[in-house]
Amino acid sequence: MSSRLASGGGASLLEREAERSVDRLDRRVWAGLRGARLFLTGASGFFGPWLLRTLLTADARFGLGMSATLLTRDPGRFAAAEPALASHPAVTLWPGNVRDFPFPGGDFSHIVHGATTSARETFDGADALDKFDVTLQGTRRVLELARASGMPRLLVLGSGAFYGRLPEGADSFEEDCPVAPDPADLAVAIGHAKRAGEFLCAYHAAAHGLSYSTARCFSFVGPGLPLDVHYAIGNFIRDALGDGPITVRGDGRALRSYMHVGDLAAWLVALLVDGRPGRAYNVGSDRAVSTAALARLVGELLAPARPVEILGRVDGVAARNVYVPSIARARSELALDCWTSLEDAIALTAEHLRMSGAG
């Protein structure tokens, strides 16, 4: 089985990064997927191709005999965007909407559920209730598939939006942080649905013996990141590779952190195989950076002469705006880490854009 999975100008970079993702994990972890029959939702987004490419690279290296069925609303669009993945003999594209898709035949040994409203739909103003329904009803449907498939191992991709405002005195969110988003805040509809989805999984674990873990995902960067939606780091990279200034829309004081998506792929595999049943794990980087400092860093790396403009300057003390996870649990229990620096992740994103002719 060939390990050459990428296509186009960025092929060698994506292949190299997939190999690095495989190298991050002990061979014992990969052996846990020998003969696996996987079902993946959300595979058409930013995370999905990275996870699938990493899985197929490990399959080719170790002869695991895996197969993967990908739920997608538009198989043709996925095939056009990822022709090498879509045409791989171990991959099946299964058309359907996560809320009501028909079940494929046969049983699955593992499910990775990540489907939500797309980043583009969110950026374009998707209705809050529709976002909630897609996320929650999609989780219900996936759990129905799990029951019909003999209760395979399930990894649910949650969100840092699970949490509310960071308490005073804390500098990052721990998994047992006793906060929740304001139920009147329509902007975090997915966060509300993710919380409800975790309840549904806990119910199925208690009532039906489901074995699941949750990856509460924060912010990420790497090749394939959309540059024209609501992701600050993607906007900064776009600006740095363009002709104008690097623009910070807010006041620059919000604190964020970014994990390389290649590291994310390795983390998701580790959580799928070794995550403690019923356990939630924060997934992301714990290196906090203000959006102003991030814009300057992107400029220094990609366009040193480009000015940084901060549009939302305010006087006085601004409310804390922190979206940074503690990842001590994943480090201590699963020996995971942020292996790729933020600087390298930014550089890899820009390199891929240039190689593919998009930057």
Sequence and secondary structure as in RCSB ss.txt:
>XXXX:A:sequence
MSSRLASGGGASLLEREAERSVDRLDRRVWAGLRGARLFLTGASGFFGPWLLRTLLTADARFGLGMSATLLTRDP
GRFAAAEPALASHPAVTLWPGNVRDFPFPGGDFSHIVHGATTSARETFDGADALDKFDVTLQGTRRVLELARASG
MPRLLVLGSGAFYGRLPEGADSFEEDCPVAPDPADLAVAIGHAKRAGEFLCAYHAAAHGLSYSTARCFSFVGPGL
PLDVHYAIGNFIRDALGDGPITVRGDGRALRSYMHVGDLAAWLVALLVDGRPGRAYNVGSDRAVSTAALARLVGE
LLAPARPVEILGRVDGVAARNVYVPSIARARSELALDCWTSLEDAIALTAEHLRMSGAG
>XXXX:A:secstr
       STTHHHHHHHHHHHHHTS HHHHHTTTT EEEEESTTSSHHHHHHHHHHHHHHHHT   EEEEEES H
HHHHHH HHHHT TTEEEEE  TTT    SS  SEEEE   S HHHHHTT  HHHHHHHHHHHHHHHHHHHHHTT
  EEEEEEEGGGS S  TT SSB TT      TT GGGHHHHHHHHHHHHHHHHHHHH   EEEEEE  EESTT 
 SSSS HHHHHHHHHTSSS EEESS S  EE  EEHHHHHHHHHHHHHH  TT EEEES    EEHHHHHHHHHH
HH TT  EEES   SS     EE B  HHHHHHH     S HHHHHHHHHHHHHHTT  
